Amino acid sequence: MTEEKTTRELVYETNRDVKWICKMLQRMEAQDEEFEARLRALEGWRAEKAGEERRLSTVSAGAGGIVGGVVAVLVKVLGGG
């Protein structure tokens, strides 16, 4: 024979289950916020790296132009042109 639970016991179990569910939802929300924060940090890092690459590309292009100019002047001067 199964034991029937009283209304008080059922309410207690239901409250306990609801509290557990709420606790799990809070943990999930905290994990979601942590994930979002990490994602934002990663996006910021990627943007920073892209900026560094653009700066490096600009510096390289500028250095190449300067070296090319110096070589052209040297060829002109040494070539007697």
N, CA, C and O atoms as a Maestro MAE file, in Angstrom:
{
 s_m_m2io_version
 :::
 2.0.0
}

f_m_ct {
 s_m_title
 :::
 protein
 m_atom[324] {
  # First column is atom index #
  i_m_mmod_type
  r_m_x_coord
  r_m_y_coord
  r_m_z_coord
  i_m_residue_number
  s_m_chain_name
  s_m_pdb_residue_name
  s_m_pdb_atom_name
  i_m_atomic_number
  :::
  1 25 0.843 -1.171 0.000 1 A "MET " " N  " 7
  2 3 0.000 0.000 0.000 1 A "MET " " CA " 6
  3 2 0.895 1.241 0.000 1 A "MET " " C  " 6
  4 15 1.839 1.352 0.781 1 A "MET " " O  " 8
  5 25 0.565 2.173 -0.904 2 A "THR " " N  " 7
  6 3 1.357 3.391 -0.972 2 A "THR " " CA " 6
  7 2 0.843 4.391 0.043 2 A "THR " " C  " 6
  8 15 -0.340 4.451 0.378 2 A "THR " " O  " 8
  9 25 1.780 5.156 0.500 3 A "GLU " " N  " 7
  10 3 1.447 6.143 1.511 3 A "GLU " " CA " 6
  11 2 1.031 7.433 0.825 3 A "GLU " " C  " 6
  12 15 1.783 7.967 0.009 3 A "GLU " " O  " 8
  13 25 -0.116 7.926 1.131 4 A "GLU " " N  " 7
  14 3 -0.572 9.182 0.542 4 A "GLU " " CA " 6
  15 2 0.044 10.340 1.308 4 A "GLU " " C  " 6
  16 15 0.159 10.320 2.534 4 A "GLU " " O  " 8
  17 25 0.430 11.335 0.551 5 A "LYS " " N  " 7
  18 3 1.056 12.500 1.169 5 A "LYS " " CA " 6
  19 2 -0.009 13.518 1.541 5 A "LYS " " C  " 6
  20 15 -1.032 13.663 0.871 5 A "LYS " " O  " 8
  21 25 0.266 14.202 2.613 6 A "THR " " N  " 7
  22 3 -0.655 15.243 3.035 6 A "THR " " CA " 6
  23 2 -0.462 16.466 2.161 6 A "THR " " C  " 6
  24 15 0.545 16.599 1.466 6 A "THR " " O  " 8
  25 25 -1.412 17.331 2.204 7 A "THR " " N  " 7
  26 3 -1.325 18.577 1.436 7 A "THR " " CA " 6
  27 2 -0.104 19.366 1.855 7 A "THR " " C  " 6
  28 15 0.574 19.953 1.012 7 A "THR " " O  " 8
  29 25 0.181 19.390 3.124 8 A "ARG " " N  " 7
  30 3 1.338 20.118 3.643 8 A "ARG " " CA " 6
  31 2 2.632 19.552 3.061 8 A "ARG " " C  " 6
  32 15 3.512 20.313 2.660 8 A "ARG " " O  " 8
  33 25 2.756 18.240 3.011 9 A "GLU " " N  " 7
  34 3 3.946 17.609 2.446 9 A "GLU " " CA " 6
  35 2 4.075 17.912 0.951 9 A "GLU " " C  " 6
  36 15 5.175 18.171 0.463 9 A "GLU " " O  " 8
  37 25 2.974 17.880 0.241 10 A "LEU " " N  " 7
  38 3 2.991 18.181 -1.194 10 A "LEU " " CA " 6
  39 2 3.402 19.632 -1.441 10 A "LEU " " C  " 6
  40 15 4.177 19.917 -2.354 10 A "LEU " " O  " 8
  41 25 2.882 20.538 -0.628 11 A "VAL " " N  " 7
  42 3 3.241 21.947 -0.755 11 A "VAL " " CA " 6
  43 2 4.719 22.131 -0.457 11 A "VAL " " C  " 6
  44 15 5.409 22.866 -1.163 11 A "VAL " " O  " 8
  45 25 5.208 21.468 0.582 12 A "TYR " " N  " 7
  46 3 6.619 21.561 0.938 12 A "TYR " " CA " 6
  47 2 7.484 21.056 -0.212 12 A "TYR " " C  " 6
  48 15 8.451 21.722 -0.581 12 A "TYR " " O  " 8
  49 25 7.165 19.904 -0.784 13 A "GLU " " N  " 7
  50 3 7.939 19.350 -1.891 13 A "GLU " " CA " 6
  51 2 7.888 20.268 -3.120 13 A "GLU " " C  " 6
  52 15 8.889 20.465 -3.808 13 A "GLU " " O  " 8
  53 25 6.715 20.814 -3.374 14 A "THR " " N  " 7
  54 3 6.564 21.712 -4.514 14 A "THR " " CA " 6
  55 2 7.403 22.962 -4.316 14 A "THR " " C  " 6
  56 15 8.077 23.409 -5.245 14 A "THR " " O  " 8
  57 25 7.371 23.530 -3.120 15 A "ASN " " N  " 7
  58 3 8.193 24.711 -2.828 15 A "ASN " " CA " 6
  59 2 9.677 24.399 -2.965 15 A "ASN " " C  " 6
  60 15 10.442 25.196 -3.509 15 A "ASN " " O  " 8
  61 25 10.074 23.242 -2.472 16 A "ARG " " N  " 7
  62 3 11.467 22.831 -2.579 16 A "ARG " " CA " 6
  63 2 11.881 22.707 -4.049 16 A "ARG " " C  " 6
  64 15 12.958 23.152 -4.443 16 A "ARG " " O  " 8
  65 25 11.015 22.102 -4.840 17 A "ASP " " N  " 7
  66 3 11.311 21.937 -6.266 17 A "ASP " " CA " 6
  67 2 11.370 23.287 -6.977 17 A "ASP " " C  " 6
  68 15 12.238 23.505 -7.822 17 A "ASP " " O  " 8
  69 25 10.466 24.180 -6.645 18 A "VAL " " N  " 7
  70 3 10.453 25.506 -7.258 18 A "VAL " " CA " 6
  71 2 11.717 26.274 -6.874 18 A "VAL " " C  " 6
  72 15 12.310 26.952 -7.713 18 A "VAL " " O  " 8
  73 25 12.123 26.170 -5.627 19 A "LYS " " N  " 7
  74 3 13.354 26.841 -5.189 19 A "LYS " " CA " 6
  75 2 14.567 26.280 -5.939 19 A "LYS " " C  " 6
  76 15 15.455 27.030 -6.343 19 A "LYS " " O  " 8
  77 25 14.597 24.960 -6.121 20 A "TRP " " N  " 7
  78 3 15.704 24.342 -6.852 20 A "TRP " " CA " 6
  79 2 15.727 24.832 -8.303 20 A "TRP " " C  " 6
  80 15 16.786 25.153 -8.842 20 A "TRP " " O  " 8
  81 25 14.556 24.885 -8.919 21 A "ILE " " N  " 7
  82 3 14.466 25.358 -10.303 21 A "ILE " " CA " 6
  83 2 14.923 26.808 -10.397 21 A "ILE " " C  " 6
  84 15 15.654 27.167 -11.320 21 A "ILE " " O  " 8
  85 25 14.505 27.638 -9.459 22 A "CYS " " N  " 7
  86 3 14.918 29.044 -9.463 22 A "CYS " " CA " 6
  87 2 16.430 29.164 -9.301 22 A "CYS " " C  " 6
  88 15 17.063 29.986 -9.963 22 A "CYS " " O  " 8
  89 25 17.008 28.350 -8.424 23 A "LYS " " N  " 7
  90 3 18.456 28.373 -8.213 23 A "LYS " " CA " 6
  91 2 19.181 27.970 -9.501 23 A "LYS " " C  " 6
  92 15 20.180 28.587 -9.872 23 A "LYS " " O  " 8
  93 25 18.683 26.947 -10.174 24 A "MET " " N  " 7
  94 3 19.308 26.510 -11.424 24 A "MET " " CA " 6
  95 2 19.183 27.597 -12.506 24 A "MET " " C  " 6
  96 15 20.121 27.815 -13.272 24 A "MET " " O  " 8
  97 25 18.051 28.263 -12.567 25 A "LEU " " N  " 7
  98 3 17.866 29.345 -13.539 25 A "LEU " " CA " 6
  99 2 18.813 30.507 -13.249 25 A "LEU " " C  " 6
  100 15 19.355 31.112 -14.174 25 A "LEU " " O  " 8
  101 25 19.014 30.819 -11.975 26 A "GLN " " N  " 7
  102 3 19.956 31.879 -11.609 26 A "GLN " " CA " 6
  103 2 21.379 31.508 -12.023 26 A "GLN " " C  " 6
  104 15 22.127 32.349 -12.522 26 A "GLN " " O  " 8
  105 25 21.747 30.247 -11.814 27 A "ARG " " N  " 7
  106 3 23.081 29.800 -12.237 27 A "ARG " " CA " 6
  107 2 23.234 29.893 -13.745 27 A "ARG " " C  " 6
  108 15 24.269 30.328 -14.249 27 A "ARG " " O  " 8
  109 25 22.198 29.482 -14.458 28 A "MET " " N  " 7
  110 3 22.258 29.551 -15.918 28 A "MET " " CA " 6
  111 2 22.380 30.995 -16.397 28 A "MET " " C  " 6
  112 15 23.121 31.291 -17.334 28 A "MET " " O  " 8
  113 25 21.646 31.882 -15.743 29 A "GLU " " N  " 7
  114 3 21.704 33.297 -16.106 29 A "GLU " " CA " 6
  115 2 23.096 33.861 -15.834 29 A "GLU " " C  " 6
  116 15 23.631 34.623 -16.639 29 A "GLU " " O  " 8
  117 25 23.678 33.485 -14.698 30 A "ALA " " N  " 7
  118 3 25.027 33.947 -14.367 30 A "ALA " " CA " 6
  119 2 26.035 33.420 -15.381 30 A "ALA " " C  " 6
  120 15 26.935 34.147 -15.798 30 A "ALA " " O  " 8
  121 25 25.888 32.168 -15.775 31 A "GLN " " N  " 7
  122 3 26.782 31.593 -16.777 31 A "GLN " " CA " 6
  123 2 26.601 32.296 -18.112 31 A "GLN " " C  " 6
  124 15 27.571 32.533 -18.832 31 A "GLN " " O  " 8
  125 25 25.357 32.628 -18.444 32 A "ASP " " N  " 7
  126 3 25.079 33.333 -19.692 32 A "ASP " " CA " 6
  127 2 25.723 34.716 -19.672 32 A "ASP " " C  " 6
  128 15 26.297 35.145 -20.673 32 A "ASP " " O  " 8
  129 25 25.633 35.416 -18.546 33 A "GLU " " N  " 7
  130 3 26.245 36.737 -18.420 33 A "GLU " " CA " 6
  131 2 27.764 36.628 -18.510 33 A "GLU " " C  " 6
  132 15 28.414 37.475 -19.122 33 A "GLU " " O  " 8
  133 25 28.331 35.583 -17.901 34 A "GLU " " N  " 7
  134 3 29.774 35.368 -17.973 34 A "GLU " " CA " 6
  135 2 30.194 35.077 -19.417 34 A "GLU " " C  " 6
  136 15 31.216 35.574 -19.890 34 A "GLU " " O  " 8
  137 25 29.395 34.273 -20.100 35 A "PHE " " N  " 7
  138 3 29.678 33.966 -21.503 35 A "PHE " " CA " 6
  139 2 29.623 35.235 -22.347 35 A "PHE " " C  " 6
  140 15 30.494 35.467 -23.185 35 A "PHE " " O  " 8
  141 25 28.600 36.053 -22.124 36 A "GLU " " N  " 7
  142 3 28.464 37.307 -22.870 36 A "GLU " " CA " 6
  143 2 29.659 38.225 -22.609 36 A "GLU " " C  " 6
  144 15 30.169 38.863 -23.530 36 A "GLU " " O  " 8
  145 25 30.103 38.290 -21.357 37 A "ALA " " N  " 7
  146 3 31.256 39.126 -21.016 37 A "ALA " " CA " 6
  147 2 32.510 38.619 -21.719 37 A "ALA " " C  " 6
  148 15 33.298 39.409 -22.239 37 A "ALA " " O  " 8
  149 25 32.694 37.307 -21.733 38 A "ARG " " N  " 7
  150 3 33.859 36.738 -22.425 38 A "ARG " " CA " 6
  151 2 33.775 36.985 -23.927 38 A "ARG " " C  " 6
  152 15 34.788 37.251 -24.574 38 A "ARG " " O  " 8
  153 25 32.578 36.896 -24.475 39 A "LEU " " N  " 7
  154 3 32.395 37.150 -25.899 39 A "LEU " " CA " 6
  155 2 32.712 38.608 -26.237 39 A "LEU " " C  " 6
  156 15 33.363 38.885 -27.245 39 A "LEU " " O  " 8
  157 25 32.254 39.540 -25.396 40 A "ARG " " N  " 7
  158 3 32.566 40.952 -25.614 40 A "ARG " " CA " 6
  159 2 34.070 41.201 -25.530 40 A "ARG " " C  " 6
  160 15 34.621 41.967 -26.320 40 A "ARG " " O  " 8
  161 25 34.734 40.551 -24.567 41 A "ALA " " N  " 7
  162 3 36.187 40.701 -24.427 41 A "ALA " " CA " 6
  163 2 36.890 40.162 -25.671 41 A "ALA " " C  " 6
  164 15 37.844 40.769 -26.158 41 A "ALA " " O  " 8
  165 25 36.430 39.040 -26.177 42 A "LEU " " N  " 7
  166 3 37.028 38.457 -27.378 42 A "LEU " " CA " 6
  167 2 36.825 39.374 -28.584 42 A "LEU " " C  " 6
  168 15 37.741 39.560 -29.386 42 A "LEU " " O  " 8
  169 25 35.637 39.942 -28.712 43 A "GLU " " N  " 7
  170 3 35.374 40.859 -29.828 43 A "GLU " " CA " 6
  171 2 36.261 42.099 -29.721 43 A "GLU " " C  " 6
  172 15 36.754 42.598 -30.733 43 A "GLU " " O  " 8
  173 25 36.465 42.594 -28.506 44 A "GLY " " N  " 7
  174 3 37.353 43.739 -28.304 44 A "GLY " " CA " 6
  175 2 38.781 43.392 -28.661 44 A "GLY " " C  " 6
  176 15 39.489 44.194 -29.269 44 A "GLY " " O  " 8
  177 25 39.209 42.192 -28.281 45 A "TRP " " N  " 7
  178 3 40.565 41.738 -28.603 45 A "TRP " " CA " 6
  179 2 40.737 41.626 -30.115 45 A "TRP " " C  " 6
  180 15 41.763 42.036 -30.658 45 A "TRP " " O  " 8
  181 25 39.735 41.072 -30.792 46 A "ARG " " N  " 7
  182 3 39.820 40.939 -32.253 46 A "ARG " " CA " 6
  183 2 39.883 42.306 -32.918 46 A "ARG " " C  " 6
  184 15 40.644 42.494 -33.867 46 A "ARG " " O  " 8
  185 25 39.105 43.249 -32.443 47 A "ALA " " N  " 7
  186 3 39.127 44.599 -33.008 47 A "ALA " " CA " 6
  187 2 40.488 45.246 -32.770 47 A "ALA " " C  " 6
  188 15 41.020 45.935 -33.641 47 A "ALA " " O  " 8
  189 25 41.043 45.017 -31.584 48 A "GLU " " N  " 7
  190 3 42.363 45.568 -31.260 48 A "GLU " " CA " 6
  191 2 43.421 44.972 -32.188 48 A "GLU " " C  " 6
  192 15 44.275 45.695 -32.700 48 A "GLU " " O  " 8
  193 25 43.369 43.668 -32.405 49 A "LYS " " N  " 7
  194 3 44.335 43.004 -33.284 49 A "LYS " " CA " 6
  195 2 44.178 43.502 -34.721 49 A "LYS " " C  " 6
  196 15 45.172 43.707 -35.417 49 A "LYS " " O  " 8
  197 25 42.947 43.695 -35.164 50 A "ALA " " N  " 7
  198 3 42.719 44.207 -36.515 50 A "ALA " " CA " 6
  199 2 43.299 45.609 -36.642 50 A "ALA " " C  " 6
  200 15 43.875 45.946 -37.677 50 A "ALA " " O  " 8
  201 25 43.158 46.426 -35.612 51 A "GLY " " N  " 7
  202 3 43.738 47.771 -35.608 51 A "GLY " " CA " 6
  203 2 45.256 47.720 -35.671 51 A "GLY " " C  " 6
  204 15 45.888 48.499 -36.384 51 A "GLY " " O  " 8
  205 25 45.837 46.784 -34.910 52 A "GLU " " N  " 7
  206 3 47.292 46.627 -34.938 52 A "GLU " " CA " 6
  207 2 47.760 46.207 -36.333 52 A "GLU " " C  " 6
  208 15 48.773 46.698 -36.829 52 A "GLU " " O  " 8
  209 25 47.019 45.301 -36.955 53 A "GLU " " N  " 7
  210 3 47.383 44.851 -38.300 53 A "GLU " " CA " 6
  211 2 47.306 46.009 -39.296 53 A "GLU " " C  " 6
  212 15 48.163 46.140 -40.169 53 A "GLU " " O  " 8
  213 25 46.275 46.848 -39.162 54 A "ARG " " N  " 7
  214 3 46.156 48.007 -40.060 54 A "ARG " " CA " 6
  215 2 47.312 48.973 -39.847 54 A "ARG " " C  " 6
  216 15 47.874 49.497 -40.809 54 A "ARG " " O  " 8
  217 25 47.671 49.212 -38.575 55 A "ARG " " N  " 7
  218 3 48.789 50.109 -38.291 55 A "ARG " " CA " 6
  219 2 50.093 49.541 -38.850 55 A "ARG " " C  " 6
  220 15 50.889 50.267 -39.444 55 A "ARG " " O  " 8
  221 25 50.302 48.249 -38.657 56 A "LEU " " N  " 7
  222 3 51.507 47.608 -39.169 56 A "LEU " " CA " 6
  223 2 51.554 47.691 -40.684 56 A "LEU " " C  " 6
  224 15 52.611 47.944 -41.263 56 A "LEU " " O  " 8
  225 25 50.425 47.481 -41.322 57 A "SER " " N  " 7
  226 3 50.350 47.572 -42.784 57 A "SER " " CA " 6
  227 2 50.683 48.988 -43.248 57 A "SER " " C  " 6
  228 15 51.402 49.167 -44.231 57 A "SER " " O  " 8
  229 25 50.170 49.981 -42.555 58 A "THR " " N  " 7
  230 3 50.444 51.379 -42.903 58 A "THR " " CA " 6
  231 2 51.918 51.703 -42.715 58 A "THR " " C  " 6
  232 15 52.525 52.355 -43.564 58 A "THR " " O  " 8
  233 25 52.499 51.251 -41.602 59 A "VAL " " N  " 7
  234 3 53.919 51.484 -41.341 59 A "VAL " " CA " 6
  235 2 54.761 50.781 -42.403 59 A "VAL " " C  " 6
  236 15 55.729 51.352 -42.905 59 A "VAL " " O  " 8
  237 25 54.405 49.564 -42.741 60 A "SER " " N  " 7
  238 3 55.152 48.818 -43.762 60 A "SER " " CA " 6
  239 2 55.091 49.522 -45.110 60 A "SER " " C  " 6
  240 15 56.098 49.631 -45.810 60 A "SER " " O  " 8
  241 25 53.913 49.993 -45.464 61 A "ALA " " N  " 7
  242 3 53.768 50.699 -46.736 61 A "ALA " " CA " 6
  243 2 54.592 51.983 -46.732 61 A "ALA " " C  " 6
  244 15 55.246 52.310 -47.723 61 A "ALA " " O  " 8
  245 25 54.559 52.704 -45.625 62 A "GLY " " N  " 7
  246 3 55.343 53.938 -45.512 62 A "GLY " " CA " 6
  247 2 56.836 53.655 -45.583 62 A "GLY " " C  " 6
  248 15 57.574 54.364 -46.267 62 A "GLY " " O  " 8
  249 25 57.283 52.617 -44.875 63 A "ALA " " N  " 7
  250 3 58.701 52.253 -44.903 63 A "ALA " " CA " 6
  251 2 59.113 51.818 -46.303 63 A "ALA " " C  " 6
  252 15 60.201 52.159 -46.769 63 A "ALA " " O  " 8
  253 25 58.256 51.076 -46.964 64 A "GLY " " N  " 7
  254 3 58.551 50.642 -48.333 64 A "GLY " " CA " 6
  255 2 58.675 51.823 -49.273 64 A "GLY " " C  " 6
  256 15 59.543 51.839 -50.145 64 A "GLY " " O  " 8
  257 25 57.817 52.804 -49.101 65 A "GLY " " N  " 7
  258 3 57.889 54.015 -49.923 65 A "GLY " " CA " 6
  259 2 59.176 54.781 -49.684 65 A "GLY " " C  " 6
  260 15 59.806 55.258 -50.628 65 A "GLY " " O  " 8
  261 25 59.562 54.896 -48.438 66 A "ILE " " N  " 7
  262 3 60.806 55.613 -48.100 66 A "ILE " " CA " 6
  263 2 62.011 54.875 -48.679 66 A "ILE " " C  " 6
  264 15 62.874 55.489 -49.306 66 A "ILE " " O  " 8
  265 25 62.070 53.558 -48.469 67 A "VAL " " N  " 7
  266 3 63.182 52.770 -49.004 67 A "VAL " " CA " 6
  267 2 63.213 52.864 -50.527 67 A "VAL " " C  " 6
  268 15 64.283 53.021 -51.116 67 A "VAL " " O  " 8
  269 25 62.068 52.772 -51.159 68 A "GLY " " N  " 7
  270 3 62.000 52.901 -52.620 68 A "GLY " " CA " 6
  271 2 62.498 54.258 -53.083 68 A "GLY " " C  " 6
  272 15 63.207 54.341 -54.087 68 A "GLY " " O  " 8
  273 25 62.149 55.305 -52.385 69 A "GLY " " N  " 7
  274 3 62.601 56.650 -52.729 69 A "GLY " " CA " 6
  275 2 64.101 56.797 -52.589 69 A "GLY " " C  " 6
  276 15 64.768 57.384 -53.441 69 A "GLY " " O  " 8
  277 25 64.629 56.247 -51.483 70 A "VAL " " N  " 7
  278 3 66.076 56.313 -51.260 70 A "VAL " " CA " 6
  279 2 66.804 55.543 -52.364 70 A "VAL " " C  " 6
  280 15 67.802 56.027 -52.899 70 A "VAL " " O  " 8
  281 25 66.321 54.366 -52.702 71 A "VAL " " N  " 7
  282 3 66.946 53.571 -53.765 71 A "VAL " " CA " 6
  283 2 66.883 54.329 -55.084 71 A "VAL " " C  " 6
  284 15 67.866 54.337 -55.825 71 A "VAL " " O  " 8
  285 25 65.764 54.963 -55.399 72 A "ALA " " N  " 7
  286 3 65.640 55.722 -56.645 72 A "ALA " " CA " 6
  287 2 66.634 56.873 -56.685 72 A "ALA " " C  " 6
  288 15 67.259 57.125 -57.715 72 A "ALA " " O  " 8
  289 25 66.780 57.569 -55.567 73 A "VAL " " N  " 7
  290 3 67.742 58.677 -55.507 73 A "VAL " " CA " 6
  291 2 69.163 58.150 -55.691 73 A "VAL " " C  " 6
  292 15 69.949 58.735 -56.437 73 A "VAL " " O  " 8
  293 25 69.501 57.036 -55.007 74 A "LEU " " N  " 7
  294 3 70.838 56.457 -55.130 74 A "LEU " " CA " 6
  295 2 71.126 56.002 -56.567 74 A "LEU " " C  " 6
  296 15 72.230 56.209 -57.072 74 A "LEU " " O  " 8
  297 25 70.166 55.404 -57.203 75 A "VAL " " N  " 7
  298 3 70.339 54.974 -58.602 75 A "VAL " " CA " 6
  299 2 70.557 56.189 -59.490 75 A "VAL " " C  " 6
  300 15 71.399 56.174 -60.388 75 A "VAL " " O  " 8
  301 25 69.806 57.218 -59.235 76 A "LYS " " N  " 7
  302 3 69.911 58.455 -60.032 76 A "LYS " " CA " 6
  303 2 71.284 59.090 -59.826 76 A "LYS " " C  " 6
  304 15 71.945 59.490 -60.785 76 A "LYS " " O  " 8
  305 25 71.711 59.178 -58.547 77 A "VAL " " N  " 7
  306 3 72.978 59.825 -58.242 77 A "VAL " " CA " 6
  307 2 74.148 58.980 -58.725 77 A "VAL " " C  " 6
  308 15 75.059 59.488 -59.379 77 A "VAL " " O  " 8
  309 25 74.122 57.697 -58.405 78 A "LEU " " N  " 7
  310 3 75.240 56.816 -58.770 78 A "LEU " " CA " 6
  311 2 75.238 56.472 -60.254 78 A "LEU " " C  " 6
  312 15 76.284 56.177 -60.833 78 A "LEU " " O  " 8
  313 25 74.087 56.510 -60.851 79 A "GLY " " N  " 7
  314 3 73.983 56.199 -62.275 79 A "GLY " " CA " 6
  315 2 74.360 57.372 -63.156 79 A "GLY " " C  " 6
  316 15 74.479 57.235 -64.374 79 A "GLY " " O  " 8
  317 25 74.539 58.482 -62.558 80 A "GLY " " N  " 7
  318 3 74.960 59.669 -63.296 80 A "GLY " " CA " 6
  319 2 73.846 60.293 -64.090 80 A "GLY " " C  " 6
  320 15 74.098 61.088 -64.996 80 A "GLY " " O  " 8
  321 25 72.618 59.950 -63.769 81 A "GLY " " N  " 7
  322 3 71.492 60.384 -64.552 81 A "GLY " " CA " 6
  323 2 71.079 61.747 -64.295 81 A "GLY " " C  " 6
  324 15 70.126 62.228 -64.907 81 A "GLY " " O  " 8
  :::
 }
 m_bond[323] {
  # First column is bond index #
  i_m_from
  i_m_to
  i_m_order
  :::
  1 1 2 1
  2 2 3 1
  3 3 4 2
  4 3 5 1
  5 5 6 1
  6 6 7 1
  7 7 8 2
  8 7 9 1
  9 9 10 1
  10 10 11 1
  11 11 12 2
  12 11 13 1
  13 13 14 1
  14 14 15 1
  15 15 16 2
  16 15 17 1
  17 17 18 1
  18 18 19 1
  19 19 20 2
  20 19 21 1
  21 21 22 1
  22 22 23 1
  23 23 24 2
  24 23 25 1
  25 25 26 1
  26 26 27 1
  27 27 28 2
  28 27 29 1
  29 29 30 1
  30 30 31 1
  31 31 32 2
  32 31 33 1
  33 33 34 1
  34 34 35 1
  35 35 36 2
  36 35 37 1
  37 37 38 1
  38 38 39 1
  39 39 40 2
  40 39 41 1
  41 41 42 1
  42 42 43 1
  43 43 44 2
  44 43 45 1
  45 45 46 1
  46 46 47 1
  47 47 48 2
  48 47 49 1
  49 49 50 1
  50 50 51 1
  51 51 52 2
  52 51 53 1
  53 53 54 1
  54 54 55 1
  55 55 56 2
  56 55 57 1
  57 57 58 1
  58 58 59 1
  59 59 60 2
  60 59 61 1
  61 61 62 1
  62 62 63 1
  63 63 64 2
  64 63 65 1
  65 65 66 1
  66 66 67 1
  67 67 68 2
  68 67 69 1
  69 69 70 1
  70 70 71 1
  71 71 72 2
  72 71 73 1
  73 73 74 1
  74 74 75 1
  75 75 76 2
  76 75 77 1
  77 77 78 1
  78 78 79 1
  79 79 80 2
  80 79 81 1
  81 81 82 1
  82 82 83 1
  83 83 84 2
  84 83 85 1
  85 85 86 1
  86 86 87 1
  87 87 88 2
  88 87 89 1
  89 89 90 1
  90 90 91 1
  91 91 92 2
  92 91 93 1
  93 93 94 1
  94 94 95 1
  95 95 96 2
  96 95 97 1
  97 97 98 1
  98 98 99 1
  99 99 100 2
  100 99 101 1
  101 101 102 1
  102 102 103 1
  103 103 104 2
  104 103 105 1
  105 105 106 1
  106 106 107 1
  107 107 108 2
  108 107 109 1
  109 109 110 1
  110 110 111 1
  111 111 112 2
  112 111 113 1
  113 113 114 1
  114 114 115 1
  115 115 116 2
  116 115 117 1
  117 117 118 1
  118 118 119 1
  119 119 120 2
  120 119 121 1
  121 121 122 1
  122 122 123 1
  123 123 124 2
  124 123 125 1
  125 125 126 1
  126 126 127 1
  127 127 128 2
  128 127 129 1
  129 129 130 1
  130 130 131 1
  131 131 132 2
  132 131 133 1
  133 133 134 1
  134 134 135 1
  135 135 136 2
  136 135 137 1
  137 137 138 1
  138 138 139 1
  139 139 140 2
  140 139 141 1
  141 141 142 1
  142 142 143 1
  143 143 144 2
  144 143 145 1
  145 145 146 1
  146 146 147 1
  147 147 148 2
  148 147 149 1
  149 149 150 1
  150 150 151 1
  151 151 152 2
  152 151 153 1
  153 153 154 1
  154 154 155 1
  155 155 156 2
  156 155 157 1
  157 157 158 1
  158 158 159 1
  159 159 160 2
  160 159 161 1
  161 161 162 1
  162 162 163 1
  163 163 164 2
  164 163 165 1
  165 165 166 1
  166 166 167 1
  167 167 168 2
  168 167 169 1
  169 169 170 1
  170 170 171 1
  171 171 172 2
  172 171 173 1
  173 173 174 1
  174 174 175 1
  175 175 176 2
  176 175 177 1
  177 177 178 1
  178 178 179 1
  179 179 180 2
  180 179 181 1
  181 181 182 1
  182 182 183 1
  183 183 184 2
  184 183 185 1
  185 185 186 1
  186 186 187 1
  187 187 188 2
  188 187 189 1
  189 189 190 1
  190 190 191 1
  191 191 192 2
  192 191 193 1
  193 193 194 1
  194 194 195 1
  195 195 196 2
  196 195 197 1
  197 197 198 1
  198 198 199 1
  199 199 200 2
  200 199 201 1
  201 201 202 1
  202 202 203 1
  203 203 204 2
  204 203 205 1
  205 205 206 1
  206 206 207 1
  207 207 208 2
  208 207 209 1
  209 209 210 1
  210 210 211 1
  211 211 212 2
  212 211 213 1
  213 213 214 1
  214 214 215 1
  215 215 216 2
  216 215 217 1
  217 217 218 1
  218 218 219 1
  219 219 220 2
  220 219 221 1
  221 221 222 1
  222 222 223 1
  223 223 224 2
  224 223 225 1
  225 225 226 1
  226 226 227 1
  227 227 228 2
  228 227 229 1
  229 229 230 1
  230 230 231 1
  231 231 232 2
  232 231 233 1
  233 233 234 1
  234 234 235 1
  235 235 236 2
  236 235 237 1
  237 237 238 1
  238 238 239 1
  239 239 240 2
  240 239 241 1
  241 241 242 1
  242 242 243 1
  243 243 244 2
  244 243 245 1
  245 245 246 1
  246 246 247 1
  247 247 248 2
  248 247 249 1
  249 249 250 1
  250 250 251 1
  251 251 252 2
  252 251 253 1
  253 253 254 1
  254 254 255 1
  255 255 256 2
  256 255 257 1
  257 257 258 1
  258 258 259 1
  259 259 260 2
  260 259 261 1
  261 261 262 1
  262 262 263 1
  263 263 264 2
  264 263 265 1
  265 265 266 1
  266 266 267 1
  267 267 268 2
  268 267 269 1
  269 269 270 1
  270 270 271 1
  271 271 272 2
  272 271 273 1
  273 273 274 1
  274 274 275 1
  275 275 276 2
  276 275 277 1
  277 277 278 1
  278 278 279 1
  279 279 280 2
  280 279 281 1
  281 281 282 1
  282 282 283 1
  283 283 284 2
  284 283 285 1
  285 285 286 1
  286 286 287 1
  287 287 288 2
  288 287 289 1
  289 289 290 1
  290 290 291 1
  291 291 292 2
  292 291 293 1
  293 293 294 1
  294 294 295 1
  295 295 296 2
  296 295 297 1
  297 297 298 1
  298 298 299 1
  299 299 300 2
  300 299 301 1
  301 301 302 1
  302 302 303 1
  303 303 304 2
  304 303 305 1
  305 305 306 1
  306 306 307 1
  307 307 308 2
  308 307 309 1
  309 309 310 1
  310 310 311 1
  311 311 312 2
  312 311 313 1
  313 313 314 1
  314 314 315 1
  315 315 316 2
  316 315 317 1
  317 317 318 1
  318 318 319 1
  319 319 320 2
  320 319 321 1
  321 321 322 1
  322 322 323 1
  323 323 324 2
  :::
 }
}
